[in-house]
Amino acid sequence: MFGRYFGGGMMATPDQDRLGDGRVTFMTFEGSSALTTLLIFPKIFKGEHVKHTKYIRIMKGTDITVKFDKPCALQIDGETILDVEEYSVHANLKK
């Protein structure tokens, strides 16, 4: 993500600076139970979900590839993509 908000005000990457260094910021949310997910997810609207570092990771990079052990659905910039096994993003750094 280059922006901080998506999906009606969700702040997945609260420290993202849209005019920053050109790197892509991405968030992973993994390893939680359904109940834990239900408790943490609403905090995304205030950016407070990032405090749950056991389940949430925020990372930055220019060439990012995520590989999954089984097909899954992804939310990418507010769009749902189904049956994804691998996803790549390449940032174009401004010079």
C-alpha positions in Angstrom: 0.0 0.0 0.0 1.1 3.5 -0.7 -1.8 4.9 1.2 -2.7 4.6 4.8 -6.5 4.0 4.5 -8.7 1.6 2.5 -12.1 -0.1 2.7 -14.1 2.7 4.2 -11.5 4.0 6.7 -9.5 0.9 7.7 -6.0 2.0 8.7 -4.1 -1.2 7.9 -0.7 0.5 7.8 -1.0 3.5 10.1 2.5 4.8 9.8 2.5 4.8 6.0 3.4 8.2 4.5 1.9 8.5 1.0 4.6 10.9 0.0 7.3 8.8 1.7 10.3 7.0 0.3 8.4 5.1 -2.4 8.5 1.7 -0.8 5.3 -0.4 -0.5 4.0 -1.0 3.0 2.2 -4.3 3.7 0.5 -5.9 6.6 0.0 -9.6 7.4 -2.5 -10.9 9.9 -1.9 -14.6 10.6 -1.9 -17.3 13.2 -5.0 -16.2 15.2 -8.1 -18.1 16.1 -11.5 -17.0 14.8 -12.3 -15.4 18.2 -8.9 -13.6 18.4 -9.5 -12.3 14.9 -12.9 -11.0 15.8 -11.4 -9.2 18.8 -8.4 -7.7 17.0 -9.9 -6.8 13.6 -12.2 -3.9 14.7 -9.1 -2.1 16.0 -7.9 -1.6 12.4 -10.2 1.5 12.1 -8.0 3.3 14.6 -4.7 1.7 13.7 -4.5 0.0 17.1 -4.4 -3.6 15.6 -0.6 -3.1 15.1 -0.1 -3.5 18.9 -0.9 -7.2 18.5 2.6 -8.1 17.2 2.0 -11.9 17.7 -0.5 -11.8 14.8 0.1 -8.5 12.9 3.3 -7.6 11.0 3.9 -4.4 9.1 6.8 -4.5 6.6 8.2 -2.3 3.8 10.0 -3.1 0.7 10.4 -2.5 -3.0 10.0 -6.0 -4.4 7.7 -8.1 -2.3 6.5 -11.7 -3.0 4.2 -13.6 -0.7 3.7 -17.3 -1.1 1.0 -19.3 0.6 0.9 -23.0 1.5 -2.6 -23.3 0.1 -4.8 -21.0 -2.1 -6.4 -18.2 -0.1 -8.3 -14.9 -0.5 -6.5 -11.6 -0.3 -7.6 -8.1 0.3 -5.4 -5.8 -1.8 -6.1 -2.1 -1.9 -9.7 -2.9 -1.0 -10.3 -5.5 -3.7 -10.8 -9.2 -2.9 -8.8 -11.7 -5.0 -9.7 -15.4 -4.6 -7.6 -18.5 -4.8 -4.2 -16.8 -4.6 -1.1 -19.0 -4.2 1.5 -16.2 -4.8 1.3 -12.5 -5.0 4.1 -10.0 -6.0 4.3 -6.2 -5.8 7.1 -4.1 -7.3 7.4 -0.4 -6.3 8.7 2.2 -8.7 11.0 4.3 -6.6 10.9 8.0 -7.5 14.4 9.5 -8.0 
